[in-house]
Amino acid sequence: MEENDFKRLLEVSAADTQAMIKFSHAELDRRIHAVEERARTLEESVHRLQARMDRLEAMTATQ
């Protein structure tokens, strides 16, 4: 393999590696956002359930 061929192969390999890293970061970012959204949804559900329990306990205490 000639030096120029080797340099070109190295450049192509580096570009491919950079493209894979970019894709990996984009996929990781997408997954993190999905997990954060699920966490927010769960926190809201817990808050609503806690408020409901508090109301039910208050009703039971007055009876």
C-alpha positions, 0 to 999 in steps of 0.5 A: 500500500502506498503512502497516499493510499494509506493516508486516504484510508486513515482519513476515511476511517477517521471520518467514519469514526467521527460520524459514529460518535456523533450518532452515538451522542445523538442517540444517547441524548434522545434516550436521556430526554425520554428518561427525563420525560418519564421521570417527570410523568412519574413525579406528577403521578406521585404528586396526584396520588399523594394529594388524593390520599391526603383528601381521603385521609382528611375525609376519613378523619372527619367521619 
